[in-house]
Amino acid sequence: MNEDKIKGQWKQLSGKLKEKWGKLTDDDLKTAEGNSEYLAGKLQERYGIAKDEAEKQIKEFDKHL
C-alpha cells in the first residue's frame, strides 16, 4: 500500500473504508491516518480474521482505488 498516497487522500478514503468495512469506527480511522499496519490490526480485531487475510483485503482495496 502506498503510504504517502493514502495519507494524502485520507479524508476521502476514510469514507470508502467505512463503506467496505462498516465495523470500523471513526476513531479507528482517525487513529489509522493511513497506517496500513494499524488498519490491518483493526480489521483483525473487528472481523476476527487473520493478519494475512486483513493485509490481503487492504491490498485488494488499494488496487481498486
Buried (B, 14 or more C-beta within 10 A) or exposed (E): BEEEEBEEEBEEBBEEBBEBBEEBEEEBBEEBEBBBBBBBBBBBEBEEBEEEBBBEBBEEBBEEE
